[in-house]
């Protein structure tokens, strides 16, 4: 679990969200969604919030472990 927390603390959230946005935009374009831009933005926003929450949890988990030492 420490490796996951370490990865979440070091990851660049903006790069991940941009990558997810591009992937979703291509997906929605390929399947022919009329509002592909809106769908891709919403999907990227949801993933962005999820990644930020995971990052906050990872920071809190590390802070708790440091207090135990």
Buried (B, 14 or more C-beta within 10 A) or exposed (E): EEEEBEEBEEBEBEEBBEEBBEBBBEBBEEEEBEEBBEBBBEBBEEBBEEBEEBBEEBEEBBEEEEEEE
